Amino acid sequence: MASRMASCRISASRSEQSAGLPWARLACLTLAVATLAGYMPASRAAVSIMRPPREARSDEPLVVTIVYTGDAPSGTSVDVPRTLSIALTNGEQLPRTVLLTRDPGAPEHVRLAAGEMKAVSYRAPWPEWARGAVRVDVPGVDVSPSVVLLTRKPREATANAPAPASATAAAVGSASTPLALGSAEGPMAGNESLASQMPPSTVKPSNSLVPDLTTIIAGRFSFYQPNYFADGFASNDSDLAKFQVSFKFRFVLPDDPRSRGFVDNLYFAYTQTSLWDINEYSAPFRDTSYMPALFYYLEDTGWRSKWFTRMGIEAGYEHDSNGEDGPESRGLDYFYVKPIWDFGDLNANHLTIAPKIYGYTHIAGENSNIADYRGYVDLLVKYGSPDGWQLATTLRKGTKSWYGSVDAQFTYPLAKLFGNAWGGYLWIGYFNGYGEDLLDYNQHRWAARIGFSLSR
């Protein structure tokens, strides 16, 4: 029998919900559950999934509760799968599959009268690699994922805590392969173990002494500054394409995502920016800046005020040089501090102001007067929304005369232009002033470019 239209919400609850279902927390979206038809051939049941709590603890099981509602006037017959496959995403890593097992004592088959509801819970231990903000998704169901803030308990406390009876029977997949979202199989498909569906090379015994590289770096690498490539035109009829690659690495993933400890929030970053004269015969690079940095960063310090929504902080040490030798050599080192204030609704259009204040510790002789042109502050002003357009402008003012610069970057999600299958952003940039690159830090230039951005 063909399945009907149903409403669903993703959930990952950390408490038992099958005994006393909090119906007031059910919030449903309309969607087609045709992907479930192959597994509920006799069903005319609407399917709902409980909304998750915003926070969870690693010493309590990951629980997903499904609610069946009888739709047919004459009654509904539903087969309840033994396992449930979900996807967890840690940071900016690829989704990883986790297999949950139906609670002991839960029925394999239910019969529902018209309007009758039945909740069935699935559970498994939280994977060891899960940290901080974890996205929970059910592949094959077209609904928005939920984000759960996971707090990890110390290993000693976890080892001494009694394991939940049902959690010991749960199977947890830790495959590093990406999930095939939107496949023909539904979220409750299959009763086979996850390990049997994977290549042997992706399945490691829990007591393996071989480190899992994916586990080691999961959630540690992320974008830092905008990553983009753009071309256009500049002053003096030059054509200098520009591209930038930037990432950061977090040394420690703390058990407590709210930790403000120094080591828990210590990052290494690397940014490389190049100007490429692609119209010249050999298409040479006009100049490249190499910028490694070591810094402490908190997205939210916890400080609150009626004047701003959130305050973050970044402070550290940065090196900036062009890798050249002789007269064209440029280089400087500095300590900096950057408070970051957000104003307005963080999920909609809002304003961000972030002054980067620095003090030079070393300036190369070839660019000894660079402070005259770039000063001691980079003022970043951004306005826009996470899922819409954004305008980010960096302002500099030198210590002498009217020297300084304006660097404006407008970005817009390609998914809104061409469809959800697209990633990245349309990037439009405009620069006017001094110091777009280190080599020509004391030469005025303006440039307008358009291109593609991976991050912003």
C-alpha positions, -999 to +999 in steps of 0.1 A: +000+000+000+014+034-009+023+056+021+005+089+029+017+124+035+031+127+070+047+153+094+080+147+109+106+162+133+141+149+140+149+142+176+177+129+198+164+127+233+186+119+263+157+107+285+132+079+284+101+092+265+081+061+256+064+058+290+051+094+293+051+111+260+052+150+262+027+157+235+031+195+240+066+192+226+056+176+193+061+200+164+055+186+130+063+195+094+045+181+064+064+158+041+061+127+020+072+095+036+073+076+004+108+064+013+092+044+042+067+026+020+089-003+014+092-010+051+056-004+061+036-021+033+004-024+053+007+010+070-015+041+067+001+057+098+014+092+101+050+092+115+063+119+139+097+121+156+101+138+189+118+172+191+152+169+208+164+187+239+190+214+232+215+198+255+227+163+262+253+144+282+276+117+270+270+095+300+233+092+290+222+073+258+213+090+225+176+083+221+154+089+191+116+084+197+093+077+168+055+083+171+030+064+149-005+077+145-034+057+131-048+073+100-072+047+086-108+047+100-107+009+101-073+008+120-037+009+110-012-020+110+025-010+113+057-031+113+083-016+136+119-020+124+145-034+148+171-007+140+172+029+130+200+045+111+207+082+118+235+106+109+256+127+133+278+156+121+305+169+144+317+204+134+324+207+097+332+170+092+313+147+069+282+130+084+289+097+102+264+069+105+251+057+139+229+027+142+203+027+170+185-003+184+148-006+193+142-006+231+138-041+247+101-048+251+090-025+223+066-043+199+077-055+165+042-049+152+015-024+164-022-021+156-036+014+159-072+026+159-080+058+141-063+087+159-044+064+183-007+071+189+022+048+198+058+058+207+088+036+200+123+046+212+156+037+197+189+042+214+227+038+214+256+053+234+270+086+221+300+080+199+334+088+214+342+113+187+310+134+192+319+168+208+301+201+213+274+211+188+263+178+171+239+179+142+214+150+142+197+140+109+177+110+096+188+102+060+160+099+035+136+121+054+133+157+040+133+177+072+158+201+087+183+186+111+185+194+148+215+205+167+222+191+202+249+206+225+267+176+239+287+178+271+312+150+276+317+136+311+353+129+322+364+095+312+369+084+348+333+093+356+321+076+325+340+044+332+327+042+367+291+050+358+267+020+353+259+015+317+222+016+308+209-019+301+196-010+267+227+009+257+249-022+259+229-039+232+230-009+209+253-009+179+271+023+170+286+028+136+317+049+133+322+049+095+342+078+081+325+075+047+299+102+039+262+094+040+241+092+008+214+116+019+181+114+001+186+079-011+158+055-019+161+038+014+141+053+043+155+061+078+142+029+093+155+007+066+172-026+072+177-049+102+213-058+093+241-046+114+259-015+102+293-032+102+281-058+077+272-030+053+307-015+052+340-024+036+363-042+061+388-013+060+363+011+076+354-012+105+379-013+134+376-032+166+370-010+197+403-021+212+424-014+181+457+003+189+458+018+154+447+055+156+417+065+135+428+096+117+392+107+110+384+105+147+415+125+156+407+154+133+369+153+135+356+187+144+391+202+147+396+217+112+373+245+100+374+276+078+390+307+093+391+337+069+370+337+037+381+312+011+375+325-025+388+330-060+378+361-080+389+381-110+379+414-125+397+447-132+419+471-113+435+505-116+462+512-142+444+487-166+459+457-147+441+424-143+450+409-109+430+379-100+428+373-063+424+341-042+426+332-006+429+299+013+424+299+050+417+273+077+421+269+115+429+238+136+417+234+172+443+216+193+419+202+220+382+193+217+371+198+254+347+175+271+327+205+282+317+226+252+314+257+274+350+255+286+368+288+286+401+272+294+432+285+275+443+252+260+406+241+253+402+271+230+437+273+215+439+274+176+465+274+149+455+291+117+470+295+083+459+320+056+475+325+022+464+354-001+477+357-037+474+383-065+477+366-099+484+385-131+467+360-153+469+382-185+507+382-186+526+358-208+537+334-180+507+343-158+530+352-128+519+358-092+523+394-084+526+388-047+516+362-021+512+367+016+517+339+041+500+343+074+503+316+101+488+325+135+484+311+170+454+324+190+428+319+217+392+321+205+358+321+222+327+325+200+307+335+231+323+348+262+290+347+281+290+384+287+256+399+283+243+434+278+212+451+265+235+467+239+246+435+222+234+399+217+267+381+220+303+390+226+332+368+214+370+373+217+401+364+197+436+372+208+470+359+196+501+362+176+504+364+138+532+365+112+527+381+078+553+379+050+556+375+012+584+349+013+606+370-009+643+380-004+662+412-012+645+445-020+611+429-025+611+412+009+582+422+032+574+410+066+559+418+100+549+401+133+524+413+158+503+405+188+466+413+185+433+413+203+399+412+186+366+416+205+336+405+184+301+420+191+269+407+175+238+428+175+203+415+167+189+380+159+218+357+151+195+335+129+184+365+108+198+398+095+222+411+122+252+433+126+287+423+136+315+447+147+350+433+153+380+457+157+413+439+154+438+459+175+475+450+171+510+460+182+540+452+160+568+431+175+589+430+144+588+450+111+612+442+082+635+470+071+621+469+036+586+479+049+597+498+080+570+525+075+541+501+069+522+515+100+519+548+081+496+530+055+478+504+076+479+518+111+471+496+142+435+486+138+415+466+112+378+474+118+355+447+104+318+455+100+294+428+087+257+428+081+235+400+068+220+366+077+235+331+079+213+318+050+211+350+029+233+378+017+261+393+037+282+424+033+316+424+051+338+456+051+372+460+066+384+495+072+420+506+079+434+541+087+472+547+085+490+569+110+499+595+084+479+617+060+448+601+046+464+567+040+442+537+046+419+513+028+384+499+023+379+462+015+343+453+009+331+417+002+295+408-007+284+372-007+252+354-016+245+316-013+245+298-046+218+275-033+194+304-034+204+312-070+205+277-086+189+253-061+198+234-030+223+211-047+247+240-050+272+249-023+294+280-017+286+316-024+287+342-052+315+366-042+318+403-052+346+424-039+358+460-040+391+473-027+403+509-026+434+522-008+468+510+003+481+476+013+460+451-007+492+431-008+525+434+011+547+441-019+528+472-029+518+483+006+527+519-001+510+521-036+474+531-041+452+507-059+415+501-065+400+468-078+366+453-085+362+415-088+336+388-090+341+351-082+333+321-061+337+316-023+337+284-003+333+303+030+327+338+042 
